[in-house]
């Protein structure tokens, strides 16, 4: 069970890194305020997932 959860959390962390990288690229290409707001929301979601990942690692796995 722990190994499966660790693999899931590592996959989630990789997704968060990719999402943040995408947000950086999109932010540079944003052509309007609406685009920039949408990208900031996406980055906030990624940040929330990332912090949940580290909380889960600390509380459940180790």
Secondary structure, DSSP 8 states (H G I E B T S, - for coil): -HHHHHHHHHHHHHHHHHHHHHHHHHHHH--SHHHHHHHHHHHHHHHHHHHHHHHHIIIII-
